[in-house]
Amino acid sequence: MKKYGEDGRLEAIYCNMCGKKMIVKEGILREGAARFDYAWDYFSEKDGEVHHFDLCEECYDSVLAEFAIPADVEEQLELL
Ligand SMILES: [Zn+2]
């Protein structure tokens, strides 16, 4: 979950799973976190809903550890 200040600057990001407040300095996230923005479509039960949430790196790892089939991971060719 992202919180923005009145000036539109990022103030805080909370992990939706454990509630941890992640480190944000000068509007920039300073630790690993995964942001999810997913628009469900016509073929789902949630047609028209857009879901947003953030996970800290620790929770992300524990979610992936539950997968029966591991996520595909590849090296980025260019660091952004
Ligand atoms: Zn977490």
PDB file of the backbone (N, CA, C, O) and the ligand in Angstrom, with CONECT records:
HET     ZN  A 101       1
ATOM      1  N   MET A   1       0.845  -1.185   0.000  1.00  0.00           N
ATOM      2  CA  MET A   1       0.000   0.000   0.000  1.00  0.00           C
ATOM      3  C   MET A   1       0.884   1.239   0.000  1.00  0.00           C
ATOM      4  O   MET A   1       1.777   1.374   0.836  1.00  0.00           O
ATOM      5  N   LYS A   2       0.633   2.134  -0.933  1.00  0.00           N
ATOM      6  CA  LYS A   2       1.434   3.355  -1.036  1.00  0.00           C
ATOM      7  C   LYS A   2       0.680   4.524  -0.426  1.00  0.00           C
ATOM      8  O   LYS A   2      -0.536   4.648  -0.569  1.00  0.00           O
ATOM      9  N   LYS A   3       1.437   5.386   0.262  1.00  0.00           N
ATOM     10  CA  LYS A   3       0.851   6.616   0.804  1.00  0.00           C
ATOM     11  C   LYS A   3       1.588   7.799   0.210  1.00  0.00           C
ATOM     12  O   LYS A   3       2.818   7.845   0.210  1.00  0.00           O
ATOM     13  N   TYR A   4       0.817   8.761  -0.298  1.00  0.00           N
ATOM     14  CA  TYR A   4       1.423   9.947  -0.901  1.00  0.00           C
ATOM     15  C   TYR A   4       1.119  11.176  -0.053  1.00  0.00           C
ATOM     16  O   TYR A   4       0.054  11.277   0.558  1.00  0.00           O
ATOM     17  N   GLY A   5       2.058  12.097  -0.024  1.00  0.00           N
ATOM     18  CA  GLY A   5       1.852  13.353   0.682  1.00  0.00           C
ATOM     19  C   GLY A   5       0.992  14.295  -0.146  1.00  0.00           C
ATOM     20  O   GLY A   5       0.619  13.976  -1.275  1.00  0.00           O
ATOM     21  N   GLU A   6       0.680  15.448   0.415  1.00  0.00           N
ATOM     22  CA  GLU A   6      -0.163  16.425  -0.285  1.00  0.00           C
ATOM     23  C   GLU A   6       0.480  16.922  -1.572  1.00  0.00           C
ATOM     24  O   GLU A   6      -0.211  17.302  -2.517  1.00  0.00           O
ATOM     25  N   ASP A   7       1.810  16.915  -1.598  1.00  0.00           N
ATOM     26  CA  ASP A   7       2.518  17.360  -2.807  1.00  0.00           C
ATOM     27  C   ASP A   7       2.642  16.234  -3.846  1.00  0.00           C
ATOM     28  O   ASP A   7       3.286  16.410  -4.880  1.00  0.00           O
ATOM     29  N   GLY A   8       2.022  15.079  -3.563  1.00  0.00           N
ATOM     30  CA  GLY A   8       2.055  13.975  -4.515  1.00  0.00           C
ATOM     31  C   GLY A   8       3.301  13.118  -4.416  1.00  0.00           C
ATOM     32  O   GLY A   8       3.482  12.172  -5.183  1.00  0.00           O
ATOM     33  N   ARG A   9       4.173  13.461  -3.449  1.00  0.00           N
ATOM     34  CA  ARG A   9       5.397  12.707  -3.289  1.00  0.00           C
ATOM     35  C   ARG A   9       5.150  11.454  -2.457  1.00  0.00           C
ATOM     36  O   ARG A   9       4.394  11.474  -1.486  1.00  0.00           O
ATOM     37  N   LEU A  10       5.801  10.367  -2.853  1.00  0.00           N
ATOM     38  CA  LEU A  10       5.672   9.113  -2.123  1.00  0.00           C
ATOM     39  C   LEU A  10       6.172   9.296  -0.693  1.00  0.00           C
ATOM     40  O   LEU A  10       7.308   9.718  -0.478  1.00  0.00           O
ATOM     41  N   GLU A  11       5.317   8.975   0.290  1.00  0.00           N
ATOM     42  CA  GLU A  11       5.692   9.139   1.700  1.00  0.00           C
ATOM     43  C   GLU A  11       6.002   7.811   2.363  1.00  0.00           C
ATOM     44  O   GLU A  11       6.935   7.713   3.159  1.00  0.00           O
ATOM     45  N   ALA A  12       5.223   6.790   2.038  1.00  0.00           N
ATOM     46  CA  ALA A  12       5.416   5.505   2.699  1.00  0.00           C
ATOM     47  C   ALA A  12       4.859   4.381   1.847  1.00  0.00           C
ATOM     48  O   ALA A  12       3.909   4.566   1.087  1.00  0.00           O
ATOM     49  N   ILE A  13       5.468   3.215   1.989  1.00  0.00           N
ATOM     50  CA  ILE A  13       4.928   1.999   1.387  1.00  0.00           C
ATOM     51  C   ILE A  13       4.849   0.969   2.500  1.00  0.00           C
ATOM     52  O   ILE A  13       5.815   0.735   3.227  1.00  0.00           O
ATOM     53  N   TYR A  14       3.671   0.356   2.616  1.00  0.00           N
ATOM     54  CA  TYR A  14       3.472  -0.694   3.607  1.00  0.00           C
ATOM     55  C   TYR A  14       3.290  -2.021   2.889  1.00  0.00           C
ATOM     56  O   TYR A  14       2.633  -2.093   1.850  1.00  0.00           O
ATOM     57  N   CYS A  15       3.875  -3.064   3.449  1.00  0.00           N
ATOM     58  CA  CYS A  15       3.659  -4.405   2.912  1.00  0.00           C
ATOM     59  C   CYS A  15       2.234  -4.816   3.272  1.00  0.00           C
ATOM     60  O   CYS A  15       1.864  -4.803   4.446  1.00  0.00           O
ATOM     61  N   ASN A  16       1.431  -5.181   2.273  1.00  0.00           N
ATOM     62  CA  ASN A  16       0.046  -5.570   2.537  1.00  0.00           C
ATOM     63  C   ASN A  16      -0.049  -6.877   3.319  1.00  0.00           C
ATOM     64  O   ASN A  16      -1.058  -7.134   3.976  1.00  0.00           O
ATOM     65  N   MET A  17       0.983  -7.694   3.252  1.00  0.00           N
ATOM     66  CA  MET A  17       0.904  -8.995   3.915  1.00  0.00           C
ATOM     67  C   MET A  17       1.259  -8.910   5.402  1.00  0.00           C
ATOM     68  O   MET A  17       0.521  -9.435   6.234  1.00  0.00           O
ATOM     69  N   CYS A  18       2.378  -8.257   5.754  1.00  0.00           N
ATOM     70  CA  CYS A  18       2.810  -8.236   7.158  1.00  0.00           C
ATOM     71  C   CYS A  18       2.640  -6.863   7.793  1.00  0.00           C
ATOM     72  O   CYS A  18       2.789  -6.732   9.008  1.00  0.00           O
ATOM     73  N   GLY A  19       2.333  -5.838   7.007  1.00  0.00           N
ATOM     74  CA  GLY A  19       2.106  -4.506   7.551  1.00  0.00           C
ATOM     75  C   GLY A  19       3.363  -3.701   7.769  1.00  0.00           C
ATOM     76  O   GLY A  19       3.300  -2.565   8.239  1.00  0.00           O
ATOM     77  N   LYS A  20       4.517  -4.279   7.430  1.00  0.00           N
ATOM     78  CA  LYS A  20       5.789  -3.582   7.642  1.00  0.00           C
ATOM     79  C   LYS A  20       5.849  -2.284   6.827  1.00  0.00           C
ATOM     80  O   LYS A  20       5.469  -2.240   5.658  1.00  0.00           O
ATOM     81  N   LYS A  21       6.341  -1.235   7.489  1.00  0.00           N
ATOM     82  CA  LYS A  21       6.558   0.033   6.797  1.00  0.00           C
ATOM     83  C   LYS A  21       7.944  -0.007   6.173  1.00  0.00           C
ATOM     84  O   LYS A  21       8.942  -0.192   6.869  1.00  0.00           O
ATOM     85  N   MET A  22       8.000   0.164   4.881  1.00  0.00           N
ATOM     86  CA  MET A  22       9.283   0.079   4.199  1.00  0.00           C
ATOM     87  C   MET A  22       9.959   1.443   4.154  1.00  0.00           C
ATOM     88  O   MET A  22       9.317   2.487   4.279  1.00  0.00           O
ATOM     89  N   ILE A  23      11.264   1.399   3.973  1.00  0.00           N
ATOM     90  CA  ILE A  23      12.047   2.635   4.046  1.00  0.00           C
ATOM     91  C   ILE A  23      11.886   3.455   2.775  1.00  0.00           C
ATOM     92  O   ILE A  23      12.223   3.013   1.677  1.00  0.00           O
ATOM     93  N   VAL A  24      11.356   4.669   2.957  1.00  0.00           N
ATOM     94  CA  VAL A  24      11.224   5.619   1.847  1.00  0.00           C
ATOM     95  C   VAL A  24      11.938   6.893   2.265  1.00  0.00           C
ATOM     96  O   VAL A  24      11.632   7.477   3.304  1.00  0.00           O
ATOM     97  N   LYS A  25      12.894   7.320   1.446  1.00  0.00           N
ATOM     98  CA  LYS A  25      13.595   8.568   1.728  1.00  0.00           C
ATOM     99  C   LYS A  25      13.532   9.458   0.510  1.00  0.00           C
ATOM    100  O   LYS A  25      13.815   9.024  -0.607  1.00  0.00           O
ATOM    101  N   GLU A  26      13.160  10.710   0.732  1.00  0.00           N
ATOM    102  CA  GLU A  26      13.061  11.691  -0.355  1.00  0.00           C
ATOM    103  C   GLU A  26      12.221  11.163  -1.519  1.00  0.00           C
ATOM    104  O   GLU A  26      12.546  11.381  -2.686  1.00  0.00           O
ATOM    105  N   GLY A  27      11.138  10.465  -1.180  1.00  0.00           N
ATOM    106  CA  GLY A  27      10.201  10.008  -2.201  1.00  0.00           C
ATOM    107  C   GLY A  27      10.617   8.754  -2.945  1.00  0.00           C
ATOM    108  O   GLY A  27       9.958   8.335  -3.897  1.00  0.00           O
ATOM    109  N   ILE A  28      11.732   8.149  -2.499  1.00  0.00           N
ATOM    110  CA  ILE A  28      12.228   6.961  -3.209  1.00  0.00           C
ATOM    111  C   ILE A  28      12.319   5.782  -2.250  1.00  0.00           C
ATOM    112  O   ILE A  28      12.860   5.899  -1.151  1.00  0.00           O
ATOM    113  N   LEU A  29      11.783   4.648  -2.681  1.00  0.00           N
ATOM    114  CA  LEU A  29      11.840   3.418  -1.895  1.00  0.00           C
ATOM    115  C   LEU A  29      13.283   2.932  -1.828  1.00  0.00           C
ATOM    116  O   LEU A  29      13.956   2.800  -2.851  1.00  0.00           O
ATOM    117  N   ARG A  30      13.753   2.664  -0.594  1.00  0.00           N
ATOM    118  CA  ARG A  30      15.165   2.297  -0.409  1.00  0.00           C
ATOM    119  C   ARG A  30      15.364   0.836  -0.053  1.00  0.00           C
ATOM    120  O   ARG A  30      16.418   0.468   0.467  1.00  0.00           O
ATOM    121  N   GLU A  31      14.384   0.003  -0.318  1.00  0.00           N
ATOM    122  CA  GLU A  31      14.590  -1.432  -0.102  1.00  0.00           C
ATOM    123  C   GLU A  31      13.755  -2.228  -1.086  1.00  0.00           C
ATOM    124  O   GLU A  31      12.913  -1.677  -1.796  1.00  0.00           O
ATOM    125  N   GLY A  32      13.995  -3.518  -1.119  1.00  0.00           N
ATOM    126  CA  GLY A  32      13.317  -4.367  -2.089  1.00  0.00           C
ATOM    127  C   GLY A  32      11.845  -4.528  -1.769  1.00  0.00           C
ATOM    128  O   GLY A  32      11.485  -4.824  -0.630  1.00  0.00           O
ATOM    129  N   ALA A  33      10.994  -4.337  -2.759  1.00  0.00           N
ATOM    130  CA  ALA A  33       9.558  -4.515  -2.590  1.00  0.00           C
ATOM    131  C   ALA A  33       8.961  -4.825  -3.957  1.00  0.00           C
ATOM    132  O   ALA A  33       9.498  -4.414  -4.986  1.00  0.00           O
ATOM    133  N   ALA A  34       7.860  -5.545  -3.957  1.00  0.00           N
ATOM    134  CA  ALA A  34       7.205  -5.869  -5.220  1.00  0.00           C
ATOM    135  C   ALA A  34       5.835  -5.215  -5.239  1.00  0.00           C
ATOM    136  O   ALA A  34       5.050  -5.350  -4.300  1.00  0.00           O
ATOM    137  N   ARG A  35       5.561  -4.503  -6.329  1.00  0.00           N
ATOM    138  CA  ARG A  35       4.302  -3.799  -6.509  1.00  0.00           C
ATOM    139  C   ARG A  35       3.440  -4.584  -7.492  1.00  0.00           C
ATOM    140  O   ARG A  35       3.904  -4.965  -8.566  1.00  0.00           O
ATOM    141  N   PHE A  36       2.204  -4.821  -7.127  1.00  0.00           N
ATOM    142  CA  PHE A  36       1.294  -5.521  -8.024  1.00  0.00           C
ATOM    143  C   PHE A  36       0.130  -4.614  -8.391  1.00  0.00           C
ATOM    144  O   PHE A  36      -0.518  -4.031  -7.522  1.00  0.00           O
ATOM    145  N   ASP A  37      -0.123  -4.506  -9.670  1.00  0.00           N
ATOM    146  CA  ASP A  37      -1.272  -3.777 -10.209  1.00  0.00           C
ATOM    147  C   ASP A  37      -1.887  -4.718 -11.227  1.00  0.00           C
ATOM    148  O   ASP A  37      -1.310  -4.969 -12.285  1.00  0.00           O
ATOM    149  N   TYR A  38      -3.049  -5.230 -10.903  1.00  0.00           N
ATOM    150  CA  TYR A  38      -3.621  -6.206 -11.815  1.00  0.00           C
ATOM    151  C   TYR A  38      -5.065  -5.871 -12.143  1.00  0.00           C
ATOM    152  O   TYR A  38      -5.906  -5.747 -11.252  1.00  0.00           O
ATOM    153  N   ALA A  39      -5.342  -5.726 -13.431  1.00  0.00           N
ATOM    154  CA  ALA A  39      -6.695  -5.434 -13.908  1.00  0.00           C
ATOM    155  C   ALA A  39      -7.333  -6.756 -14.331  1.00  0.00           C
ATOM    156  O   ALA A  39      -6.923  -7.374 -15.314  1.00  0.00           O
ATOM    157  N   TRP A  40      -8.338  -7.173 -13.577  1.00  0.00           N
ATOM    158  CA  TRP A  40      -9.051  -8.406 -13.912  1.00  0.00           C
ATOM    159  C   TRP A  40      -9.937  -8.146 -15.124  1.00  0.00           C
ATOM    160  O   TRP A  40     -10.495  -7.060 -15.284  1.00  0.00           O
ATOM    161  N   ASP A  41     -10.052  -9.139 -15.952  1.00  0.00           N
ATOM    162  CA  ASP A  41     -10.810  -8.920 -17.180  1.00  0.00           C
ATOM    163  C   ASP A  41     -12.118  -9.707 -17.211  1.00  0.00           C
ATOM    164  O   ASP A  41     -12.519 -10.345 -16.238  1.00  0.00           O
ATOM    165  N   TYR A  42     -12.753  -9.632 -18.355  1.00  0.00           N
ATOM    166  CA  TYR A  42     -14.078 -10.196 -18.600  1.00  0.00           C
ATOM    167  C   TYR A  42     -14.222 -11.664 -18.197  1.00  0.00           C
ATOM    168  O   TYR A  42     -15.288 -12.076 -17.739  1.00  0.00           O
ATOM    169  N   PHE A  43     -13.182 -12.438 -18.361  1.00  0.00           N
ATOM    170  CA  PHE A  43     -13.286 -13.874 -18.110  1.00  0.00           C
ATOM    171  C   PHE A  43     -13.111 -14.234 -16.640  1.00  0.00           C
ATOM    172  O   PHE A  43     -13.134 -15.414 -16.292  1.00  0.00           O
ATOM    173  N   SER A  44     -12.939 -13.261 -15.791  1.00  0.00           N
ATOM    174  CA  SER A  44     -12.777 -13.521 -14.361  1.00  0.00           C
ATOM    175  C   SER A  44     -14.066 -13.180 -13.625  1.00  0.00           C
ATOM    176  O   SER A  44     -14.993 -12.608 -14.199  1.00  0.00           O
ATOM    177  N   GLU A  45     -14.108 -13.541 -12.344  1.00  0.00           N
ATOM    178  CA  GLU A  45     -15.235 -13.172 -11.474  1.00  0.00           C
ATOM    179  C   GLU A  45     -15.110 -11.728 -11.000  1.00  0.00           C
ATOM    180  O   GLU A  45     -16.032 -11.189 -10.388  1.00  0.00           O
ATOM    181  N   LYS A  46     -13.971 -11.107 -11.283  1.00  0.00           N
ATOM    182  CA  LYS A  46     -13.685  -9.748 -10.795  1.00  0.00           C
ATOM    183  C   LYS A  46     -13.616  -8.747 -11.939  1.00  0.00           C
ATOM    184  O   LYS A  46     -12.905  -7.746 -11.855  1.00  0.00           O
ATOM    185  N   ASP A  47     -14.344  -9.016 -12.986  1.00  0.00           N
ATOM    186  CA  ASP A  47     -14.306  -8.159 -14.170  1.00  0.00           C
ATOM    187  C   ASP A  47     -14.470  -6.687 -13.800  1.00  0.00           C
ATOM    188  O   ASP A  47     -15.414  -6.317 -13.102  1.00  0.00           O
ATOM    189  N   GLY A  48     -13.559  -5.865 -14.265  1.00  0.00           N
ATOM    190  CA  GLY A  48     -13.642  -4.431 -14.022  1.00  0.00           C
ATOM    191  C   GLY A  48     -12.917  -3.977 -12.768  1.00  0.00           C
ATOM    192  O   GLY A  48     -12.809  -2.776 -12.519  1.00  0.00           O
ATOM    193  N   GLU A  49     -12.414  -4.923 -11.970  1.00  0.00           N
ATOM    194  CA  GLU A  49     -11.686  -4.544 -10.743  1.00  0.00           C
ATOM    195  C   GLU A  49     -10.195  -4.492 -11.038  1.00  0.00           C
ATOM    196  O   GLU A  49      -9.650  -5.329 -11.757  1.00  0.00           O
ATOM    197  N   VAL A  50      -9.549  -3.475 -10.455  1.00  0.00           N
ATOM    198  CA  VAL A  50      -8.092  -3.383 -10.534  1.00  0.00           C
ATOM    199  C   VAL A  50      -7.562  -3.542  -9.114  1.00  0.00           C
ATOM    200  O   VAL A  50      -7.938  -2.777  -8.226  1.00  0.00           O
ATOM    201  N   HIS A  51      -6.716  -4.502  -8.894  1.00  0.00           N
ATOM    202  CA  HIS A  51      -6.177  -4.771  -7.555  1.00  0.00           C
ATOM    203  C   HIS A  51      -4.749  -4.243  -7.461  1.00  0.00           C
ATOM    204  O   HIS A  51      -3.932  -4.465  -8.355  1.00  0.00           O
ATOM    205  N   HIS A  52      -4.461  -3.548  -6.371  1.00  0.00           N
ATOM    206  CA  HIS A  52      -3.120  -2.998  -6.129  1.00  0.00           C
ATOM    207  C   HIS A  52      -2.649  -3.472  -4.765  1.00  0.00           C
ATOM    208  O   HIS A  52      -3.396  -3.395  -3.789  1.00  0.00           O
ATOM    209  N   PHE A  53      -1.432  -3.955  -4.688  1.00  0.00           N
ATOM    210  CA  PHE A  53      -0.828  -4.227  -3.388  1.00  0.00           C
ATOM    211  C   PHE A  53       0.688  -4.283  -3.505  1.00  0.00           C
ATOM    212  O   PHE A  53       1.247  -4.435  -4.591  1.00  0.00           O
ATOM    213  N   ASP A  54       1.335  -4.154  -2.343  1.00  0.00           N
ATOM    214  CA  ASP A  54       2.796  -4.187  -2.278  1.00  0.00           C
ATOM    215  C   ASP A  54       3.222  -5.269  -1.300  1.00  0.00           C
ATOM    216  O   ASP A  54       2.562  -5.498  -0.287  1.00  0.00           O
ATOM    217  N   LEU A  55       4.304  -5.917  -1.601  1.00  0.00           N
ATOM    218  CA  LEU A  55       4.861  -6.917  -0.693  1.00  0.00           C
ATOM    219  C   LEU A  55       6.317  -6.580  -0.422  1.00  0.00           C
ATOM    220  O   LEU A  55       7.057  -6.207  -1.332  1.00  0.00           O
ATOM    221  N   CYS A  56       6.730  -6.713   0.850  1.00  0.00           N
ATOM    222  CA  CYS A  56       8.151  -6.564   1.153  1.00  0.00           C
ATOM    223  C   CYS A  56       8.863  -7.794   0.576  1.00  0.00           C
ATOM    224  O   CYS A  56       8.229  -8.787   0.220  1.00  0.00           O
ATOM    225  N   GLU A  57      10.170  -7.703   0.494  1.00  0.00           N
ATOM    226  CA  GLU A  57      10.906  -8.797  -0.152  1.00  0.00           C
ATOM    227  C   GLU A  57      10.736 -10.110   0.608  1.00  0.00           C
ATOM    228  O   GLU A  57      10.661 -11.180   0.004  1.00  0.00           O
ATOM    229  N   GLU A  58      10.676 -10.022   1.925  1.00  0.00           N
ATOM    230  CA  GLU A  58      10.528 -11.230   2.752  1.00  0.00           C
ATOM    231  C   GLU A  58       9.185 -11.926   2.475  1.00  0.00           C
ATOM    232  O   GLU A  58       9.139 -13.146   2.316  1.00  0.00           O
ATOM    233  N   CYS A  59       8.091 -11.145   2.417  1.00  0.00           N
ATOM    234  CA  CYS A  59       6.770 -11.718   2.139  1.00  0.00           C
ATOM    235  C   CYS A  59       6.691 -12.225   0.707  1.00  0.00           C
ATOM    236  O   CYS A  59       6.087 -13.265   0.440  1.00  0.00           O
ATOM    237  N   TYR A  60       7.294 -11.496  -0.198  1.00  0.00           N
ATOM    238  CA  TYR A  60       7.342 -11.958  -1.594  1.00  0.00           C
ATOM    239  C   TYR A  60       7.979 -13.340  -1.662  1.00  0.00           C
ATOM    240  O   TYR A  60       7.479 -14.238  -2.339  1.00  0.00           O
ATOM    241  N   ASP A  61       9.098 -13.495  -0.944  1.00  0.00           N
ATOM    242  CA  ASP A  61       9.783 -14.791  -0.944  1.00  0.00           C
ATOM    243  C   ASP A  61       8.912 -15.882  -0.337  1.00  0.00           C
ATOM    244  O   ASP A  61       8.912 -17.015  -0.818  1.00  0.00           O
ATOM    245  N   SER A  62       8.166 -15.550   0.718  1.00  0.00           N
ATOM    246  CA  SER A  62       7.349 -16.590   1.344  1.00  0.00           C
ATOM    247  C   SER A  62       6.142 -16.946   0.472  1.00  0.00           C
ATOM    248  O   SER A  62       5.688 -18.090   0.489  1.00  0.00           O
ATOM    249  N   VAL A  63       5.617 -15.980  -0.289  1.00  0.00           N
ATOM    250  CA  VAL A  63       4.528 -16.287  -1.230  1.00  0.00           C
ATOM    251  C   VAL A  63       5.057 -17.214  -2.336  1.00  0.00           C
ATOM    252  O   VAL A  63       4.428 -18.215  -2.681  1.00  0.00           O
ATOM    253  N   LEU A  64       6.213 -16.861  -2.874  1.00  0.00           N
ATOM    254  CA  LEU A  64       6.766 -17.689  -3.951  1.00  0.00           C
ATOM    255  C   LEU A  64       7.128 -19.094  -3.472  1.00  0.00           C
ATOM    256  O   LEU A  64       7.087 -20.054  -4.243  1.00  0.00           O
ATOM    257  N   ALA A  65       7.483 -19.202  -2.195  1.00  0.00           N
ATOM    258  CA  ALA A  65       7.828 -20.515  -1.644  1.00  0.00           C
ATOM    259  C   ALA A  65       6.622 -21.452  -1.622  1.00  0.00           C
ATOM    260  O   ALA A  65       6.781 -22.670  -1.543  1.00  0.00           O
ATOM    261  N   GLU A  66       5.400 -20.878  -1.694  1.00  0.00           N
ATOM    262  CA  GLU A  66       4.166 -21.682  -1.701  1.00  0.00           C
ATOM    263  C   GLU A  66       3.825 -22.195  -3.099  1.00  0.00           C
ATOM    264  O   GLU A  66       2.969 -23.068  -3.245  1.00  0.00           O
ATOM    265  N   PHE A  67       4.472 -21.672  -4.106  1.00  0.00           N
ATOM    266  CA  PHE A  67       4.147 -22.073  -5.484  1.00  0.00           C
ATOM    267  C   PHE A  67       4.491 -23.541  -5.716  1.00  0.00           C
ATOM    268  O   PHE A  67       5.541 -24.014  -5.283  1.00  0.00           O
ATOM    269  N   ALA A  68       3.597 -24.262  -6.405  1.00  0.00           N
ATOM    270  CA  ALA A  68       3.893 -25.642  -6.801  1.00  0.00           C
ATOM    271  C   ALA A  68       4.929 -25.639  -7.928  1.00  0.00           C
ATOM    272  O   ALA A  68       5.787 -26.518  -8.012  1.00  0.00           O
ATOM    273  N   ILE A  69       4.824 -24.630  -8.787  1.00  0.00           N
ATOM    274  CA  ILE A  69       5.771 -24.473  -9.898  1.00  0.00           C
ATOM    275  C   ILE A  69       6.483 -23.141  -9.679  1.00  0.00           C
ATOM    276  O   ILE A  69       5.831 -22.100  -9.611  1.00  0.00           O
ATOM    277  N   PRO A  70       7.794 -23.159  -9.569  1.00  0.00           N
ATOM    278  CA  PRO A  70       8.508 -21.910  -9.273  1.00  0.00           C
ATOM    279  C   PRO A  70       8.293 -20.837 -10.335  1.00  0.00           C
ATOM    280  O   PRO A  70       8.059 -21.132 -11.507  1.00  0.00           O
ATOM    281  N   ALA A  71       8.380 -19.581  -9.891  1.00  0.00           N
ATOM    282  CA  ALA A  71       8.294 -18.451 -10.825  1.00  0.00           C
ATOM    283  C   ALA A  71       9.488 -18.506 -11.773  1.00  0.00           C
ATOM    284  O   ALA A  71      10.563 -18.979 -11.402  1.00  0.00           O
ATOM    285  N   ASP A  72       9.297 -18.027 -12.975  1.00  0.00           N
ATOM    286  CA  ASP A  72      10.416 -17.898 -13.909  1.00  0.00           C
ATOM    287  C   ASP A  72      11.252 -16.698 -13.487  1.00  0.00           C
ATOM    288  O   ASP A  72      10.716 -15.615 -13.255  1.00  0.00           O
ATOM    289  N   VAL A  73      12.530 -16.886 -13.391  1.00  0.00           N
ATOM    290  CA  VAL A  73      13.443 -15.803 -13.007  1.00  0.00           C
ATOM    291  C   VAL A  73      14.516 -15.709 -14.068  1.00  0.00           C
ATOM    292  O   VAL A  73      15.125 -16.710 -14.446  1.00  0.00           O
ATOM    293  N   GLU A  74      14.741 -14.496 -14.546  1.00  0.00           N
ATOM    294  CA  GLU A  74      15.825 -14.296 -15.505  1.00  0.00           C
ATOM    295  C   GLU A  74      16.637 -13.068 -15.103  1.00  0.00           C
ATOM    296  O   GLU A  74      16.162 -12.203 -14.367  1.00  0.00           O
ATOM    297  N   GLU A  75      17.845 -13.014 -15.593  1.00  0.00           N
ATOM    298  CA  GLU A  75      18.698 -11.868 -15.298  1.00  0.00           C
ATOM    299  C   GLU A  75      18.292 -10.699 -16.193  1.00  0.00           C
ATOM    300  O   GLU A  75      18.021 -10.874 -17.381  1.00  0.00           O
ATOM    301  N   GLN A  76      18.255  -9.500 -15.597  1.00  0.00           N
ATOM    302  CA  GLN A  76      18.010  -8.324 -16.411  1.00  0.00           C
ATOM    303  C   GLN A  76      19.267  -8.006 -17.192  1.00  0.00           C
ATOM    304  O   GLN A  76      20.370  -8.026 -16.647  1.00  0.00           O
ATOM    305  N   LEU A  77      19.097  -7.713 -18.461  1.00  0.00           N
ATOM    306  CA  LEU A  77      20.275  -7.423 -19.272  1.00  0.00           C
ATOM    307  C   LEU A  77      20.800  -6.024 -18.975  1.00  0.00           C
ATOM    308  O   LEU A  77      22.002  -5.763 -19.019  1.00  0.00           O
ATOM    309  N   GLU A  78      19.850  -5.127 -18.670  1.00  0.00           N
ATOM    310  CA  GLU A  78      20.247  -3.760 -18.383  1.00  0.00           C
ATOM    311  C   GLU A  78      19.602  -3.375 -17.063  1.00  0.00           C
ATOM    312  O   GLU A  78      18.386  -3.498 -16.920  1.00  0.00           O
ATOM    313  N   LEU A  79      20.373  -2.918 -16.108  1.00  0.00           N
ATOM    314  CA  LEU A  79      19.801  -2.501 -14.836  1.00  0.00           C
ATOM    315  C   LEU A  79      19.149  -1.138 -15.025  1.00  0.00           C
ATOM    316  O   LEU A  79      19.751  -0.204 -15.556  1.00  0.00           O
ATOM    317  N   LEU A  80      17.898  -1.051 -14.576  1.00  0.00           N
ATOM    318  CA  LEU A  80      17.152   0.205 -14.769  1.00  0.00           C
ATOM    319  C   LEU A  80      17.478   1.181 -13.666  1.00  0.00           C
ATOM    320  O   LEU A  80      16.951   2.294 -13.651  1.00  0.00           O
TER     321      LEU A  80
HETATM  322 ZN    ZN A 101       5.878  -8.160   4.368  1.00  0.00          ZN2+
END
